[in-house]
Amino acid sequence: MAPSPAAVAAAMPPAADPEREEEAEQQQTKWGAALEGLVVGSYCHDVLLRGGRVVGETLGGAAAFVSNVLDAASPPEASFAVVSKVGPDFAYASAPAPARHPSLLCPAPTTSFHARFSDAVASPAAHAPDRQLRRVHACDPIYPDDLPERRFAYGLAVGVAGEVLPETLERMIRLCRAVLVDAQALIRAFDADGGGGGAAVRHMALEGTPYARLLQRVAFLKASSEEAPYVGVETARRRCCVIVTEGRDGCRLYWEGGEARVAPFPAVQVDPTGAGDSYLAGFAVGLLWGLSATDAALLGNFFGAAAVSQVGVPTFHPKMLQAVKQILEDKERRGLCASCKLIRQLTTTVLIFARHRCRLHRQVHADLKFTGK
């Protein structure tokens, strides 16, 4: 029987309480640094195309989006390691938009995706515009021996191109007190390269994969609404807590015996790439700050909405981050209701800022004809 979200969230160690220092020291002895996390998944080259024309080239890969949010919003005492692989052609090892955490260098080319968008305007009800995703290059997978030889408080398995092998996930589970998994790391499959255009990305049923047996040892499994049918929510919720992100409709948490809906934030969508990754990182950040699973999901929705307003890995405004951290620090005194109100007011301000601050983003928005999350 799968535990409730409250029980699972308790497995994530929150930021230290000065009055419980002895307990924190014991926890640190068993699990390494009390708030050290492990992010496993490769960086990528992302290329956005419309009508055969390149309209954007950015750093990509779930590890890039996840580490961006963890760097920005984690408690001050938290840290994390990233295990990622890139090739000698990796374009983002330095400024102006570097991958801030070093990768393992491999002889194979860096994983690369081409996202081809149709000319048609997405329906207002759609969660994302019509796009065709192809994997053009694939770097080496991440093997169990690539992981550090130490314990971690939590882990995030966030592969995008099949790089997180079943045996690697199993080792993560042994090393980490709690593991959060993005379903795309488990269910993505890639068709043969058709005429040099790259391998088309498709989904396969989770139950038919070697990952299925590991679900009962996972804390949270996140899937998009598109991925959810392949995950098999009704089956998976009996093994772990399942989160389904629903774009402009927010998200839902499912566990055996219950479910909860968490409200969304409005977003001016420019590029949907990385929204789910930013959501999962925001969710993990919420747990590290001591929020309940549903409250952490609200913070995940906030960062997911913030991510889609920019092309590529987003840059968060310092005043926004300062305000968010103040809300999190004051969470016990203010309570969730007040926090929700403050975050929503902050989101409105950030959206206005994002809409007018960058001509490039507005131009890409016009080129791709995105209409909203």
N, C-alpha and C positions, 0 to 999 in steps of 0.2 A: 504494500500500500504506500502510495506517495505521501510524504509529509505535506502539511499546509505551508503556504508561502511564509507565514510567520516563523514556523520552525526552520524552514530552509534559510530564511534571511538571518536567523540567529547564528548560522554557521559562518557567516561573513563577519569577521571581527571589526567592530566599529572603532572610530577614533578613540584614543586613550582617554580614560577618565582619571584625573589625578588622584581620586579617592580609591582607585582600584589598581594601584601601581604594582602591588605584589602579584595579583592575578595576571596582569599584563606581562610581567617578567617571566612567569611560568609559561604563558602562552608563547612568548618569544623563544624560550628555550626549545619548545617542541616544534614550532613551525617556522623557525628563522625569524627574520625581522617581523615584528608584530603586524605591520601593515604593508608588507612587500608583496606585490603581485607579479604574475608571470603572464605575458601576452605572447601568444604563439600564432603566427600568420605572416605571410610575406608582403613586402612592399611591391607595388606594381607601377607600371607606366599606363596611365589612362588617356585615351584619345577619343574625343567627342567629334562625331561627324554628322553632317546633315547635307543631303543632296550631293554626296561625294566630296564635300568640302570640309576640311578640318576647321572646327570652330573652337577647339580647346584642347590643350595638352597639359596634363597635371600629374602630380604625384598621386598615386592611388594605392589601393589595397586596404583591407580592413585594419591592419596593424597601424597604418598611418592615421586613420580617422580615430581609432580607439585611443592611441597614445596621445593624440592631440587633446582630447577631452580629459583624459586622466592627468596630463600635465597641467591643464588649465584649472581644474576644479577639485582635485583630490585634497583631503586634509593635509595640513603642512607636514605632518610626520609620516605621510605615506610615500612609498616609492614603488617602482616596478622595473622589471627587466623585460626586454623585447627579444624574442628569438625569431628572426626573419632572414630570408635568403634573397640575394640579388645577384645579378651577373656583372661582368666588367663594364657593361654598357649603362649601368645605373646612372640616371641623369640627375638624381636629387641627393647626392652625397654632400653637397655644399649649397651655399646661398645661390639665388635669393629665396628659394623655398625648399630648405633641406629637410631630410628625414632626421629628426633630432636624436634618434637612438640607433646606434651602429648595427649593421647587419653582417651576416656571414656571407663571404664572397664565394661564388661558385663559377665554374667555367661556362655554364649554360647561360643564355640570355636572361635578362630580368623578365619576370612574368609581365605580359602586356595584354590589355583588353582594348578593343575598339567598340564603342557604343554608337550605333547608327540609329539616328532618329528619323521618323517618317515626316513627310511634309504636312500631314494632317494635324490639326489642332486637337489636343486631347480633350475628351469630354469633361465638363465641369465635375462630374461624379467620379472621374478616374482618380486613382491614387497616384499614378505616375504616367507620363506621356508614353506613347508607343515607341519602344526602342528595341533594337536587336543587338544583343551582346555577344561578342565573339572573343575567344581567347586566341591571340595571335602568337604569343610565345609563352612557354611554361618553364620556370626555373626548377631546380631540383626540389624534391619534397623535403620536409623537415622530419628528421629521424629522431627516435627516442634519445640516442646518444648526443644529439645536438642540444638537448636541454641541460640547464645547469644542474650540478650535483648538490642541491640544497633544497630545503623546504620553503614553501610559500604560503602566505595566508589565503590567497585566492588565485585563480587562473582564468584566463579568457582564451578560449580556442576559437580563432576567428579566421580560418582559412577561406580563400576565395577561389582557388584553382586546384583543389584536391591536394594541397601541400601538407595538411595535417592528417597524417596516416592514422589508422585505427590504433596501432601500437603506440603512436606518439600521444594520442589522447589518453590512452590507458596509463601511460607514464605520468602525464599531467595529473590525472586523478590521484595517483599515488603520492605525488609531490605536493599537491595543493590541498588545503583544508576544504575549500569549496571551489567548484569549477562551473563557469558559465560558458555556454556553447552557442554559437550562431549556427543555425540549421544549414546555411549555405556551405559551411565547412564539411557537412556530412552528406548532402543530397545532390550536390551539383555533379553533372556528368557532361562530357564534351564529345560532340560528334566529330567525325573525321574532317580534317581541313578540306573544304570544298573549293578548289581552284585558287588557293592562296589567300582566301579571305579570312582565314582563321577558323577555329573550331567553334561551332555554335554551342551555346550554353543551354542545357536543358536540366530537368530535375528527374530524380528517380525516387521510388518509395523508400523511406527510411527503413522500414521493416525488412527490406531485402538487402540491406547493407551490413557489413561487419560492425558498424557503430551501434546498431540497435541494442545489443546485449549490454552496452555500457551506460544506457540511459538511466538505469536505476541508481547509478553512482554519480550522476550529474545533479547539480543543484538547480540550475535554470537552463532551459532551452528556449532560445528566441527564434521566431520564424516570422516572415512577412505573410500577409494574407494570401499572396500568390504561392508561397511555399507551404502553407499550412496543410493543404490537402495531401501533400506528399509526406509530410511529417506524420499525419494520422493523429490529430489532436486527442481524440477520444481514447486511443491506446496509450499515447505518450503521457497523458496527464495522470495515468495510474502509476507511472514510474518516477516522474519528476514534475516540477512546476513548469508549465509551458506558457510563454508569452507570445502573443500574436500581435504584431504591429499592423495597424489598419490605416496608415497615412493620415488623411484629414479627419478620420474618425477616432483618432487616439490609439488605444491598445486595449487588449484584454489579457487577463491572467487566468489560467486554467489549472486546477489541481483536482485530485480525486475528492469529490464531494462538494465542489464549489467553483465559483468563478467570480471575477470582478472586472468591471469596465473602468478605465481611467481616461479622463477627458483629454482632448487634444489641445494644442496651441495653434493659432492661425499662423500661416507661413506664406511668404511670397516666394514661390518656388522658381529657382533659376537652374539648379542642377540637382537631381535627386540622388546622385551618387554619394554613398557614404552615410545616408540618413539613418539606415538601420544600425550601422556600426557606431555612429555617434549616439544613437539611442541606447545601445547596449552598454557603452562606456558610461553614459550618464546614469543609467540604472545602477551600475556597479559603484559609481561614486556615491550615489544616494545611500547604498547599503554601508559603505565605508564611513559615512557621516552618521550612521545609526538610524536611518529612516526605515520604516516598515517597507515591505515589498511594494505595496500599492503606492506609497508616497515616493519611493525610489522610481517607480514607473512614471510618475508625473514628471520627475526630473529628467528621466529618459526622453519623454515626449518633448520637453523643453529643448534639449540639446539636438534632438532629431530635427525639430522645426528650425532651429538656428542654422543647422548645417545646410539645409536645402536652399538657403537664401544666397549662397555663394558658389562659385565654381571651384571644384576641388576641395582640398582640405581647408576648412574655414578658419578665418582669423577672428577670434572673439574680442569684442571691444573691452578694454581693461575695466571701464566703469561697470559694464554688465557683469563681468566676473566678480568684481568687488561686491556688487550688490547681491549676487547669488550666494557668495560665500558668507556674507553677513546674514542672509536668510537662514542658511544651514547652521551657522553658529548659534543663531537665536531660536532654532526650531523648537526646543523644549519650552521656552518662555512664551513664544508666540502661538504655537499650535499650528496644525496643518491648514486650517481654514484661512488664517491670516497669511500664511506662507503662499498659499494658492493665489490669493488676491494680489500680493506683492509681485509674484513671478509673472502673473498675467499683465500687470501694469508695465513691468519691465519688458516683457515680450513686445508689447505695442511700441514702446520707445525704440527697441532694437530693430524692429521691422522698418520703422520710418527711417532710421539711420542707414540700414542696409540698402533700402530702396534708392537712396539719393547719393550715397557716398562713392560709388564706383561706376564710372561710365562703361567699363568693360563688362561688368556683370549685367548692366541693363542691355547692352548690345547683344550679349549671348542670350539673354532672356528673349529678346525680339527674334533672334535668328532661329532659336529652337522652338519658339512658340509654346513655351510652357505656360500652363494656365493655373497651376496650383497643386498643392500636395493632396 
